[in-house]
Amino acid sequence: MANTRSAEKRVRQSEKARKRNAAIRSTVRTAVKKVRKALEQNDTAAASELLRLATRTIDKAHTKGVLKANTARRKISRLARAVAAKAADTK
């Protein structure tokens, strides 16, 4: 338990940040799932559009400090490679 006023404030701030980070992380996971689902259904047009949205979501999460730079880049790269492979596969 916090003993000083500043420590109590820090607890409040940390809890607020934790909830915000959890929400942002959740939107990233949802965006990634949507791209993967479109790929499973062989819908490359939808997958490429969802990839664009997922990239934006992941970049925002990185900007807000929820994801580290390399993690964000890795997620985007893997999704882009999967979409490109599926697009090349369907041609």
N, C-alpha and C positions, 0 to 999 in steps of 0.2 A: 504494500500500500504506500502511496506517495505521502511523504512527510512535509513537504513544503508546497507553497502556492505554485511555484514555478514547476515543480514536479507534477502537480495535479494538472496544470495546464498542458504540460508535455504529454500526459496520458490522454487528455482530450484530443489533442492534435494528432497523436499517433493513431487513435481509434478512427478519427475522421479520414485520415490518409489511407488506413487499411481498408476501409469500406470503399473508398474511391478507387483504389488500386484493384480491389477484387472485381468491381464493376467493369473497369476497363479491360482487365484480363479476361473476363467472361465474354465481352464483345469480340475480343480477338479470337478466342476459341470458337465462338459461333461463326465468325466469318470464315475461318479455316475449314470448319465442318461443312459449310455451304459449298465451298469450292470442291472439296473432296466428294461430296454427294453428287454434284453436277458431273464430275469426272466419272463416277461409278455408273451414272446413267448415260454415259457417252454423249453428253450435251456440251460440246466444245465451245459453242457460241456463248452459252450461259456461263460456262466455266471461266472463259476469258473475261467476261464482264464482272463476274464475282471476284476474279483475281484482282482486277483493278480496285474494287471496293475493299478487298481484304488487305491489299498493299497499303492503301490509305489508312485503314484502321490500325495496322501494325506500325506504320510510321508514326501515327499519332500517339500510340502507346509508348513508343520509344521517346518521342518528344517530351511526354509527360513523366518520363523516368520510370515507367512501369516495367519496360523491357530494356535490357542492355543492348548496345548497338549491334554487337555480333549476333545476338539471339534474334533480333529483328531481321537482320540481313539474311540469316540462315533460313528463317521461316519463309520469307519472301522468295528466296532463291529456290527452295525445295518445291514450293507451290508452283512457281513459274516453270520450273523444269517439268513438273508433272503435267501441267496444262500443255506445254509445248510438245511433250512426248505423245500425249493423247491426240493432239491436233495432227501431228505427223503420222500417227498410227491410223487415223481414220481416212487419210488421203489415199 
